[in-house]
Amino acid sequence: MSIYVPMPLAEAWQKVLTGQETVLIVLGDFLDDWRRTLDPNERQRLVEDPICDSENTDKHRWACFLAATIEYLTVRDGIPTPSWVFDSRWTLPQPWFLIPHWKLRAWLLVATPPPWKRRRIFGGDETMLIGRV
């Protein structure tokens, strides 16, 4: 019987950059690992190493999303936030509305938590962005 060891996000993100995995699978797996890992030291291990950036616009957006997610989770759960998530590269030059319907923009601007807002990512409240973690 083997013991499951959660994969650090930086390592999992490499699979996206090399085309071995999709963004949504890596994000979902990371959120599952975070939720199931209660040891603060183990959670810190999951996020301590910086993820690599990409020149691909879509992957860069998602990397910014991940930086915001890590900030949100670490602050919420009282774990030191790794300094790499505050690098200016993780702020988009233009706003990204995850729900493109213009009638929802006012709600997205108000409801989106600060870690995503600071990075110009607007997707609603934390349940809309990452579910219940």
C-alpha positions as CSV (number, residue, x, y, z in Angstrom):
1,M,0.0,0.0,0.0
2,S,1.5,3.3,-1.0
3,I,1.0,6.6,0.8
4,Y,-0.3,9.6,-1.2
5,V,2.0,12.6,-1.0
6,P,0.5,15.8,-2.2
7,M,2.4,17.4,-5.1
8,P,3.8,21.0,-4.6
9,L,2.0,23.4,-6.8
10,A,5.2,24.5,-8.6
11,E,5.8,20.9,-9.6
12,A,2.2,20.4,-10.7
13,W,2.2,23.7,-12.6
14,Q,5.1,22.5,-14.7
15,K,2.8,19.8,-16.1
16,V,0.5,22.5,-17.4
17,L,3.4,24.4,-19.0
18,T,4.6,21.2,-20.7
19,G,1.1,20.3,-21.9
20,Q,0.9,17.1,-19.8
21,E,-2.1,18.4,-17.8
22,T,-4.8,21.1,-17.9
23,V,-5.0,24.2,-15.7
24,L,-8.3,23.1,-14.2
25,I,-7.1,19.7,-13.3
26,V,-4.0,21.1,-11.6
27,L,-6.1,23.8,-9.8
28,G,-8.6,21.2,-8.6
29,D,-6.0,18.7,-7.4
30,F,-4.2,21.5,-5.6
31,L,-7.4,22.6,-3.8
32,D,-8.2,19.0,-2.9
33,D,-4.7,18.6,-1.5
34,W,-5.0,21.8,0.5
35,R,-8.4,20.9,1.9
36,R,-7.2,17.4,3.0
37,T,-3.8,18.5,4.3
38,L,-4.3,19.9,7.8
39,D,-0.7,20.1,8.9
40,P,0.4,23.8,8.4
41,N,4.0,22.7,7.6
42,E,2.8,20.4,4.8
43,R,0.5,23.1,3.5
44,Q,3.6,25.5,3.5
45,R,5.5,22.8,1.5
46,L,2.8,22.8,-1.2
47,V,3.2,26.5,-1.9
48,E,6.7,27.6,-0.9
49,D,8.3,27.3,-4.3
50,P,7.4,29.8,-7.0
51,I,5.5,28.7,-10.0
52,C,7.0,29.5,-13.4
53,D,5.5,32.1,-15.6
54,S,4.6,31.6,-19.3
55,E,4.6,33.8,-22.3
56,N,1.3,32.2,-23.3
57,T,-1.4,34.8,-22.3
58,D,-3.9,32.3,-21.1
59,K,-1.4,30.4,-19.0
60,H,0.0,33.6,-17.6
61,R,-3.6,34.6,-16.5
62,W,-4.0,31.3,-14.7
63,A,-0.6,31.7,-13.1
64,C,-1.8,35.0,-11.7
65,F,-5.0,33.3,-10.6
66,L,-2.9,30.7,-8.7
67,A,-0.9,33.4,-7.0
68,A,-4.1,35.0,-5.8
69,T,-5.5,31.7,-4.7
70,I,-2.3,31.0,-2.6
71,E,-2.5,34.4,-1.0
72,Y,-6.2,33.9,-0.1
73,L,-5.7,30.4,1.3
74,T,-2.6,31.2,3.3
75,V,-4.1,34.3,4.9
76,R,-7.4,32.6,5.6
77,D,-5.7,29.6,7.2
78,G,-3.0,31.5,9.1
79,I,0.0,30.2,7.2
80,P,2.8,32.5,6.1
81,T,2.2,33.6,2.6
82,P,5.2,32.9,0.3
83,S,6.8,36.2,-0.9
84,W,6.8,35.1,-4.5
85,V,3.0,35.6,-4.8
86,F,3.5,39.4,-4.4
87,D,5.8,39.7,-7.4
88,S,4.4,42.3,-9.8
89,R,4.4,39.8,-12.7
90,W,1.4,38.2,-11.1
91,T,-0.7,41.3,-11.7
92,L,-2.4,41.4,-15.1
93,P,-2.0,44.5,-17.3
94,Q,-5.7,44.4,-18.2
95,P,-8.7,43.2,-16.2
96,W,-9.8,39.6,-16.7
97,F,-13.5,39.0,-16.1
98,L,-14.0,35.2,-15.6
99,I,-17.7,35.6,-16.4
100,P,-17.8,37.7,-19.6
101,H,-21.4,38.7,-19.5
102,W,-21.3,42.5,-19.1
103,K,-24.4,42.7,-16.9
104,L,-22.5,40.9,-14.1
105,R,-19.5,43.2,-14.1
106,A,-20.7,45.4,-11.3
107,W,-21.3,42.4,-9.1
108,L,-17.9,40.9,-10.0
109,L,-16.1,44.1,-9.2
110,V,-17.7,44.2,-5.7
111,A,-17.8,40.5,-4.8
112,T,-14.3,39.5,-5.8
113,P,-11.9,39.1,-2.8
114,P,-8.9,41.4,-2.6
115,P,-6.2,38.8,-3.6
116,W,-7.8,38.5,-7.0
117,K,-8.8,42.1,-7.3
118,R,-5.2,43.3,-6.8
119,R,-4.3,41.1,-9.7
120,R,-7.1,42.5,-11.9
121,I,-9.0,39.2,-11.9
122,F,-12.7,39.4,-11.3
123,G,-14.7,36.2,-10.8
124,G,-17.1,36.8,-7.9
125,D,-16.8,35.6,-4.3
126,E,-14.5,32.9,-3.1
127,T,-17.1,30.2,-3.7
128,M,-17.4,31.2,-7.4
129,L,-13.6,31.4,-7.7
130,I,-12.4,28.2,-5.8
131,G,-15.4,26.5,-4.4
132,R,-15.7,25.5,-0.8
133,V,-12.2,24.7,0.4
